[in-house]
Amino acid sequence: MDMTLAGLGLGAVVGLILALTGAGGGILAVPLLVFGLHLSIAQAAPVGLIAVGAASAFGALLGLREGIVRYRAAALIGVTGMLLAPLGVQLARLIPNPPLMAAFAGVLGWVALRTWRQSRRVAVDQPESERPRSQLPCVVNPDAQRLTWTTPCAWALTATGAAAGLLSGLLGVGGGFVIVPSLSHYTNLTTRSIVATSLAVIALVSAGGVGAAAWQGAIDWHVAIPFAAGAVVALLAGRQIAARLAGARLQQAFAAISAAVALLLLARALGWTAA
C-alpha cells in the first residue's frame, strides 16, 4: 500500500509538471522514480514511459479535437520512434546502471540549458527560430493548413523519430525535448501545433517502448499503474491553472529544477552519494 500511494503521489507530480511545462516535462518522471522509489534507470524507464505516454495521449486527443495536431507528421515520427524504441529497451537491459544514470544526467542537463535559453527568448518576445520560410524543409501550405511534403522534410522528421524512439526506450523519456526543438527548427508550425503534435508522437513512441518492456517482463505493474493514474489525474487538474502560470519564470524554474536533478543523478552515477 505504501508503494502504491508513493507511486500515485509521484505520478501526480509528473502530471502537474507536464501540464505546466508542456511536452518535455515528463523527463523528470524517471528521476522521481529513482530517488523516490529507489529504482534503477532500467526499472524506472518503462514505468516512466507508461505515465508520460498515458498523459500525452490524453493531451494529443484534445489537440486532435481542436484540429492542431499534424497527424501525418506525427505518424511518420511516431512509427519511426516505435521501431527504434525496442532497441533502446534492449540496450538499457545490457548497460550497467551507473553509465545509464550518467547519460540521463547529461540529457537532463541539456534540457535544462535549452529551457533556460528558451525562457529568455520568451521574456523578450523573441521567436525561437529566425530562419526564412524558404530555408525550412517542412512548410505549412497556407491554403490547406498542412505541411507540404518534400524529401528533405521526410528525412528531417524520420531522423527526429529515430532519436526520440531510441532515447525513449533507453532512458524512459517520452522524447518531447527532442521532438519540440526539431519541429521548431524544421517547420513553421505554431507553438500550440508543435506541442500537440509532439504529444501525439510521445504517445506512439511510448507505446513502442512500453510494449517492448512488457514483452521482456521489465515492468513492475504495482508501481506503474498508480504512477500513471496519478499523472493523468494531475494533468487534468494542472490544465486548469497552466494558462495562468505559464511564462518565462515558470520555464526558468523548470530549468533550475532539471539542472539540480541532473547534478544529483551524476553524483549518484559517480558514487558520490549514498545509493
C-alpha positions in Angstrom: 0.0 0.0 0.0 2.9 2.4 0.8 4.4 1.7 -2.6 1.0 2.3 -4.3 0.5 5.6 -2.5 4.0 6.8 -3.2 3.6 5.9 -6.9 0.3 7.7 -7.0 1.9 10.8 -5.5 5.0 10.8 -7.6 2.8 10.3 -10.7 0.8 13.3 -9.7 4.0 15.4 -9.6 4.8 14.3 -13.2 1.3 15.1 -14.5 1.4 18.5 -12.9 4.9 19.2 -14.5 3.5 18.1 -17.9 0.5 20.4 -17.6 2.7 23.4 -16.6 5.7 22.9 -18.9 4.4 21.1 -21.9 5.7 18.1 -23.8 9.2 18.0 -22.3 8.1 18.0 -18.7 7.9 14.2 -18.5 11.7 13.9 -18.4 11.6 14.3 -14.6 9.5 11.1 -14.3 12.5 8.7 -14.2 14.5 10.8 -11.7 11.4 10.9 -9.4 11.2 7.1 -9.5 15.0 6.7 -9.0 15.1 9.0 -5.9 11.5 8.5 -4.6 11.2 4.7 -5.0 14.9 3.7 -5.3 14.5 2.1 -8.7 17.4 1.6 -11.2 17.2 3.5 -14.5 16.3 0.3 -16.3 13.4 -0.4 -13.8 12.2 3.2 -13.8 12.3 3.8 -17.6 9.3 1.7 -18.6 7.2 2.9 -15.6 8.0 6.5 -16.6 7.1 5.8 -20.2 3.7 4.4 -19.2 2.8 7.6 -17.2 4.2 10.0 -19.8 2.6 8.1 -22.6 -0.8 8.0 -21.0 -0.8 11.7 -20.1 0.5 12.6 -23.6 -2.2 10.5 -25.3 -4.9 12.5 -23.4 -3.3 15.8 -24.4 -3.0 14.6 -28.0 -6.7 13.7 -28.1 -7.5 17.2 -27.0 -5.3 18.6 -29.7 -6.9 16.4 -32.4 -10.3 17.7 -31.3 -9.0 21.3 -31.8 -7.5 20.4 -35.2 -3.9 21.4 -34.3 -2.2 18.0 -34.5 -0.4 17.5 -37.7 -1.3 13.8 -37.7 0.7 12.7 -40.8 3.9 14.2 -39.4 3.1 12.7 -36.0 2.5 9.3 -37.7 5.9 9.3 -39.5 7.9 10.4 -36.4 5.9 8.1 -34.2 6.2 5.0 -36.3 10.0 5.5 -36.7 10.3 6.0 -33.0 8.3 2.9 -32.3 10.6 0.9 -34.4 13.7 2.2 -32.6 12.3 2.1 -29.0 12.7 -1.7 -28.6 16.4 -1.3 -29.4 16.7 1.3 -26.7 14.9 -1.0 -24.2 17.3 -3.9 -25.0 20.3 -1.6 -24.6 19.0 -0.4 -21.2 19.0 -4.0 -20.0 22.6 -4.6 -21.2 24.2 -1.3 -20.0 25.1 -1.1 -16.2 23.1 1.4 -14.1 25.8 4.0 -13.4 26.6 4.8 -17.1 22.8 4.9 -17.8 22.4 7.3 -14.9 25.2 9.5 -16.2 23.7 9.5 -19.7 20.4 10.5 -18.3 22.1 13.3 -16.3 23.7 14.6 -19.5 20.3 14.6 -21.3 18.6 16.3 -18.4 21.3 18.9 -18.2 20.9 19.7 -21.9 17.2 20.1 -21.4 17.8 22.5 -18.5 20.2 24.6 -20.6 17.9 24.7 -23.6 14.8 25.5 -21.4 16.7 28.4 -19.8 17.7 29.8 -23.1 14.1 29.5 -24.4 12.8 31.3 -21.3 15.0 34.3 -22.1 13.5 34.4 -25.6 10.0 34.3 -24.2 10.9 37.1 -21.8 11.8 39.4 -24.7 9.1 38.0 -27.0 11.8 36.7 -29.4 11.0 33.9 -31.8 12.9 30.6 -31.3 14.0 30.5 -34.9 14.5 33.3 -37.3 15.2 31.1 -40.4 13.4 32.3 -43.5 10.5 30.3 -44.7 12.4 29.3 -47.9 15.1 27.6 -45.8 12.7 25.4 -43.8 12.4 21.8 -45.1 8.8 21.5 -43.8 6.5 24.4 -44.5 2.8 24.7 -43.9 0.6 25.2 -47.0 -1.4 28.3 -46.2 -4.4 27.1 -48.2 -4.6 23.5 -46.9 -3.1 24.3 -43.4 -1.0 21.2 -43.7 2.7 20.5 -44.1 4.0 20.4 -47.7 5.8 17.1 -48.0 9.2 17.0 -49.6 12.1 14.6 -49.4 14.1 16.8 -47.0 11.1 17.2 -44.8 10.5 13.4 -44.7 14.2 12.8 -43.8 14.1 15.5 -41.1 11.0 14.0 -39.4 12.4 10.5 -39.7 15.6 11.4 -38.0 13.6 13.1 -35.3 11.6 10.0 -34.7 14.7 7.8 -34.6 16.4 9.9 -32.0 13.2 10.1 -29.9 12.5 6.4 -30.1 16.0 5.3 -29.2 16.1 7.7 -26.2 12.6 6.7 -25.0 13.5 3.0 -24.8 17.0 3.6 -23.4 16.1 6.2 -20.7 12.3 6.1 -20.4 11.8 9.7 -21.6 8.9 10.5 -23.9 11.2 12.4 -26.3 9.4 15.7 -26.2 12.7 17.5 -25.6 13.9 16.2 -29.0 10.6 16.5 -30.9 9.6 20.0 -29.9 13.0 21.6 -30.8 13.1 19.7 -34.0 9.7 20.7 -35.1 10.5 24.3 -34.1 13.7 24.1 -36.2 12.4 22.3 -39.3 8.9 23.7 -39.6 6.9 26.9 -39.3 4.1 25.3 -37.3 2.6 27.4 -34.5 3.8 26.6 -30.9 0.4 25.1 -30.0 0.5 22.8 -33.0 4.1 21.8 -32.3 3.3 20.8 -28.7 0.1 19.0 -29.6 1.9 17.1 -32.4 4.7 16.3 -30.1 2.3 14.9 -27.6 0.8 12.6 -30.3 4.3 11.4 -31.1 5.2 10.8 -27.5 2.1 8.7 -27.0 3.1 6.5 -30.0 6.7 6.2 -29.1 5.9 5.4 -25.5 3.6 2.7 -26.7 6.5 1.1 -28.5 8.8 1.3 -25.6 6.2 0.0 -23.1 5.3 -2.9 -25.4 8.9 -3.9 -25.7 9.5 -3.7 -22.0 6.3 -5.6 -21.2 7.3 -8.4 -23.7 10.6 -8.7 -21.9 8.9 -8.7 -18.5 10.7 -5.5 -17.4 7.7 -3.6 -15.9 6.6 -3.6 -12.3 2.9 -3.1 -12.7 2.3 -2.5 -9.0 4.3 0.7 -9.4 3.4 1.6 -13.0 -0.4 1.6 -12.7 -0.7 4.1 -9.7 2.1 6.2 -11.1 0.3 6.5 -14.5 -3.1 7.2 -12.8 -1.6 9.9 -10.7 0.0 11.5 -13.8 -3.3 11.6 -15.8 -5.4 13.0 -12.9 -2.8 15.7 -12.1 -2.6 16.6 -15.8 -6.3 17.2 -15.9 -6.2 19.3 -12.8 -3.0 21.1 -13.9 -4.5 22.3 -17.2 -6.9 24.5 -15.2 -4.0 26.6 -13.8 -1.4 26.2 -16.5 -2.5 29.2 -18.5 -2.2 31.5 -15.5 1.2 30.3 -14.5 2.9 29.7 -17.9 5.7 32.0 -19.0 9.4 32.8 -18.7 9.6 32.4 -14.9 7.9 29.0 -15.0 10.4 27.8 -17.6 13.3 29.1 -15.6 12.0 27.3 -12.5 11.7 24.1 -14.5 15.3 24.6 -15.9 16.7 25.1 -12.4 15.0 22.0 -11.0 16.1 20.0 -14.0 19.7 21.2 -13.6 19.7 20.3 -9.9 18.3 16.8 -10.6 20.9 16.3 -13.3 23.7 17.1 -10.8 22.2 14.7 -8.2 21.9 11.9 -10.9 25.5 12.5 -12.0 26.7 12.4 -8.3 25.0 9.1 -7.8 26.3 7.7 -11.0 29.8 8.6 -9.9 29.3 7.1 -6.4 29.4 10.5 -4.6 26.1 9.9 -2.8 24.6 7.1 -0.9 22.6 4.7 -3.0 
